[in-house]
């Protein structure tokens, strides 16, 4: 493993390309920044963190289980994920206050920072600048990244851990050792993926350096991160509740054949055809190349483990295996290196002056072509504008005096954003019999285009209020359009 150097011309081209990608990402994400939280993954995740922050400041650190409380959505503190992201939200709210923009700022900024971080990590693997830029571009040109790259911290903690460890392994200065230890602690405290990946990275370092300051420091960082998680779970929902949640994740009522077909449908919806076609050769090249072999295999095992063990999560959520983009990243960089070398070998007849002009022109036009192919406006409308209409509806609605539960149909799942806005616990009405527990004058939230089979579609004409595909209706009215209820 050697660090690659760049000429001044290469630096100018790569930095310009990075800037173009960052600006594209920034300006294509900005329109969603001001939208209300609604019936989307963004609404559910950021609605949850809104509850965490509100409860931390209103209940106090200890009473809110150090930010784990998400009442009134649930009385049980949420400690199913490591706590770093929750703590980060609390720190940011301490500096710039609470609010929707503050909540979104953390996730959106992390997504933007991921772009140069990916490039930096690829360079630490010993791959030339242009192929790394191409690999970053290919990842950014997928709908999967464009939709979900802005949520939580995404890939960033593991990217920082990988890059700092590879850098410190090459030259373990005191500064690099410190950065590698901090990044390892952060990755473990931020995600289960970091917990899974760290032992593989540590073993890589041990193979290179045996027991030295770096390997021992990484063990110390991992132990500290693990202790933080153990304390977090024990003071929050507890290990029994955590075990029950994990049990739900491994349950299944489908066949593995159905599972594979479902993952394929998720992938082909969120990945362009050209990316799907190139994924296999990229994976093979990443596993063959000596610079990327160990990392590609480690990341692939991570994706497979999280897809297969807690498979019910991957069955439900199309974003569950999002980290496959990171697993394929080294291979796409190697593929880019192979393609650029092939092109160079076949353009020797072109004069040096012409080559200098053509190369940067093609290199900078490629991002434009692929990002236009992404059709961000279409994705923005489908994944954010339409789903935010539910949030507008909830914001505008006035509930009857005395309503103490935010009732909703299952087609509007896990509505943390509703609980945050109305300051009420939520309850899903699974069938017509459940309507019997709802007082007649209370409102029920539903999705008009996805009504359950026990609701007559004509209910659309008698909604109390409607926004896009979402509506509110009184329980007494819904009972008139529900099958299986004696009128």
N, C-alpha and C positions, 0 to 999 in steps of 0.2 A: 504494500500500500504506500503510494507516494502522493504528496500534495501536488496538484497541477498548478502551473503558473500560466498567466494570460498575458498576451501582448496588449499594448495600449489600444490597438484597433479592436481586438476581441472584447476588451473591457467595455469599450464604448458601445459595441453592438449588443452585448449581453445585458448591460445596464439599461440601455434603451428599450430592449425587448421586455425586461422585467418591469420597467416603468409603464410600458404600454399595457401589460397584463394587469398590473395593480390598478391603473386608472380605469381600465375597462371594468374590472370587478367592482371597484368603488362606485362608479357611476351607474352600473347596471343593478347594484343592490340598493342604492339610495332610495328609489321610489317606494320600496317596501318598509323603509325605516320608520315612516310616519303612520303606517297602517295600524289599526287596532289589533290586538290579539284576538284570534278567532279559532275556527275549527280546523286547525292545521297542527303539524308537529311543532312548528314555532310557537303557536299559541299555547299548546299544552306544556311544552318545556319552559318557556319564559313565563307562563302563568304560574307554574310551580315556583320558579325562583322569585317571582313577585311576592308570593305568599311567604316564602322563607325570609325575605328582607323585611316585609311588613311585620311579621311576628317577632323577628329579632329585636326590632326597635320598639315595638309596642309591649312585648312581654318581658324583654330583658334577655340577657345572654343565657342564663341558667334555665329559666322557665321555658325558653324556646328551644331547649336542647342544642344551644349554640348554633341556632339558625336552621336546625333540622325540622322544626315544626312547620307544618303546612295546613294548620287549621284555618278555616273550618272545613276544608276539603276532606281532611282525615284527622282523626284524633291521634293516630300513631305517627310519630316523627319519621320522616323519610330518610333512611340511612341505607338504601339499597345500592347506592353508588358512593365511591370515596368522596371525601368532603372538600377537596381543594376548590372546586368550582363554586360551591356554596360560600366558602370563606372569601373567595375573590369577589363575589357579588357584595358581600358585607363590607369589605374594604373599600370598594368603589362607591358604595352608598354612603360610607363615612366621609369620603372626599367630595363627592358631587351630588349627594342626595339621592332620594328615591324617585322612581318614575319610569315610564315605559321607555323613554329614550336612554336612560341610564342602563336599564336592563339590556336593551338591544346593543348598546355601545360595546359591551364586553364581548359578546358573541361575534358581532360584525367585525370588530377590530381584530379579534383572534383569527378570523377567516382571512382578512387582508394580510396580516403578518405571516400567515402560513405560506404565502406565495414566495417571498424571499427566503423564508426558512427552508422550504423544499429545495430551492436552488443551492443554498449553502450546504445542506445535508448531502445532496448529490455530488457536490464538489469534494466533500470530505471522503467520499467513497473512492476518489481517484479517477473520476470520469471527466472528460473535457467539457468546457463551458457550453458550447452550442448544443451538444446532445442532451445535456441536463436541462437547458432551456426548453428544448423540444419536448422533453418528458413532462416538465411542468405545464407546458401549454396543452398537451394532450389530456392531462388530468383536469385542467380548468375548463376544457371544452366539452366536458360531460355534464348532462343535466343533473346527475347524481351529486357532483360537487357543487354546481351552481345553486341547487335547492338546499342541500344540507350542510354545505361547507361553512355556513354562517351560524350554525347552531352549536351551543356549548363551546368547547375548545376543539372539537373535531379531532384532527390529526396532530395538532401542534405539540402537545406534551411529548408524544413519542418521537416526533421529528427532532425536537430539541435534545432528548435523551440520546438518540442514535448519533446525531451530529457531534455532540460534545464528547461522547465516549469514543467515537472513531478518532476525533481530533486528539484526545488525551492519550489514546493508545499509541498513536504515531509519535507524539512528543509530550510526555507527561510532566509539563511544567506545573508549578504550584497553581498558577492561574487556571490552566486547563483542567487540572485535577479538581479544583473548587467548582468550576462550572459543570463538570460532569457529575459531581456528587449532588449539586443543587438540582440539576435537570432530572437526575434519576429520582430523587426524593419527590419532586414535583409530579413526574409522570406517574409514579406509584400512587401518590395521594390524589391524583386527578381522575384515574380511570382503571378499570379492571384490565383493560388491554395492557396498560403499563405494568401492572402486577404480573401478568402472564409473560410479557416480553422481556422483563429485566433479567431473569435467570439465564436466558439465551445470550443476551448481550454480555453478561458477566462472564459466562463461559468462554465467549470469544476473546475477551480481554485476558482471561486466565491462560488460554492457549498461547497468546502472544507474549505475556509478561510474567506468567506464574504468579506467585504471591509477592506483591510489592505494594507501594503506597496507594496506587490506583485501585487495584483489586480489593484491598482492605477498605478503602474509602467508599467504594461502591456498595460493599456489604453493609457498612455502617449506615449509608443513606437509605438502603433498602429496609433495614431493620427499623429505622426511625419512621419511614413511610408506613410500614406495616403496623407499627404501634399506634400511629395516628388513626389508621383505619379501624383497628380493634377498639380503641377508646371511643371512636365515633359511633360504631355500631352498638357497643355495650351501653352507652349513655342515651341512645336514641330508641330505635325500635326493639333492640335486643337481638341476641343470636337466635332465639326461638322463632321470632317473627321473620328474621332474615332467612332462616332455613326453610320456613314455610313458603316464602316468596320464591326461593330458588327451586323448591319442589314444584311450584306452579310453572316455572320456566321449562322444566324438563318433562312435564306431562305432555302427552300428545294423543289426539284422536284422529290421526291421519296416517297414511302410509308414507314410506320414504320416497316412493315413486311420485306421489302427490307433492311431497316437499320439494323434490328436485324440479318438478315442473313449475311450482310456484316461484322458486328462486330464479329460475330462468325467465319467467314472466316479469318479475321485479327488475332483473338485470337488463333485459331488452327494452323495458320501458324507460329506464333511467340511464342507459348507456347507448350511444350511437352505434349503428351497425358496424362502422369502420373500426370502432374501439373494440367491440366484441370480437371481430375477426382477428385483430392484431393482438388480443390479450394472450392467446396461447403461445405464439412465438415469442412474445415479450417475456412471459413467465419462464419459458424454456431457456432463453438467452440469459435471463437474470439468474437462473439456477446453474447455468454452465460457466459463466464468466467468474474467474477467481475473485475479482474485486467485490462482486455482489452476491455470490453464491450463498454464503452463510446467512446474510441478512434476508435475502429473498425467501429462503427456506423457512427461516424463523418467523417472518411475517405471514407467510402462507399457512404455517401451522397455527398461528394465532387466529387467523380468519376461520380456518376449519374448526378449531376448537370451539369458538364462540358461535359458529353456525350450527354445530352438531350437538354439543352438550346442552346448552340452554336453548334447544331448537324451537321451543314454542315462541320465543322472542323473534327469531328469524322468520317463523311462520306468520306472525302477526304483522311485523313492521318491515316495510320495504327499505328502511334505512339501516337495518340491523347490521348488515355486512358491509357497511360503508368503508371500512378500513381496507377492503380489497384494493382500493385505489392506491393506498400506500404500499401494499404488497407488490403491486405491478409496477410501481414507479421506478425502481432500479432497473428492471428489465426493459422498460421503455427507453430509459437513458442509454442502455447498451445497444438497443435496436437503433436508436437515433445515431449513435456513434458509428455503427456499422453502415447505415445508409449514407451518412455524410462522407465517410471514407470512400465508399463506392462512387459517389458523385464526383469527388475530387479526382479519383483515378481516371474518370472518363471525360474530363473536361481539360485535359492537358493541352489540347490544340488551341484553346482560347488564350488570347494574350493575357499577361499578368494584369494589365490595367483593366481589361474588361472583366476579369474574374473578381477583382477587388470591388467593382461596381455592382456586378450581378449578385454576388454572395450576400451582402447585407440587405439588398433590395428584396430578394426572395425570403431571406430570414425574417424580415420585418413585415412582409406581406402575408406570410403564413399565419401569424396570429389573427390577422384581420379575417382571413378566409374561414378559419375554423370557428372563430367566435361568432361570426355572422351565421354560420351553419347551426350554432347552438340555439338560435331563436330565443333570446332571453325575454323578449316582450311576451311571447306566448307562455313561457314558463311562469313569468311574473303574474300574468292574469290567472292561470289555472291554479297555481299553488299558493298564491298570496292574496290577490284581489278578491277572488270568489270566496275564499275561505274567511277573509276578514269581514265579509258581510254579516256573519254570525256575531262577530264582536260588536259591530255597529248596532245590530238589533238589540243586543243585551244592554248596550250603553243607553239606548234611547227608551227602553221599556220602563214602565212604572209598575211595580208589582203590587198586588192587593195588600192592604194592611193586614198584618198577621201571618203572611206567608213566611215560613221558616225553613223551607227546603227548596232548592233549585231543581225542579223535576225536569228530566230530559229523556228522550228515547235513546236506545243503544247506538243508533246511527250517528249520534253526536257523542263520541266516546271521550272519557277521561277529561271532562271540561274544567280543568284547573282555572282557566281564564274566566269562566262563569263564576266560580266560587270566589275568585279574587274581586271581581267587579261587584257582585251582589252581596258579598260577605255572608254567604250561606253555604251550608253543606250541600252536596249534590246527591241525587239518587236517580238511578237508571230504572225505567219502567220496562221490564223485559217482556211482559205479555198483558193481555187484556185484564187478567185478574189483578195485576198490580195497580190498575187504575182505581180499584176499590179503596186504596189507602190514601188517595189524593182528595183533599177537600174540593168540592165542586167549583169554587170561584178561583182557585189557584191556577197559575200559568204553567204550561209545559212547553219546553223547547223541542223542536223537531226539525228534521231535514226533509223538505218536501219531495226532493228527487230520490230519496232513499227511504221510503216508508216501509215499515215492517208489514208482513202479509196479513196481520190482524187489524190493520187500519185501512179503511176505504179511502181511495185516492181523492174522492170528492171533498175530503176535509180541506183541501187546498182552497176551496171557495169560501170558507167560513173562518179563516184565520183572523185572530185579533190584530196581529201586526205581522208584516213580512219584510224581509230584506234578502234579495237574491233567492237562493234555494233554501233559506231558513225562515221559520215562522214560529210564532207564539200563539197558543190556543188555550182556552179555558178547559179545565178537566171535564166540566159538565158537558161541553160541546164535543170533546174527543170521545166521550163515552157513547155518544149518539152515532159515531162513525167506527166504533170498535166491534169486531165480531166476537161472539162468545159471551156477551153480556146481556142479561135479560133487561129489556127496556121497560 
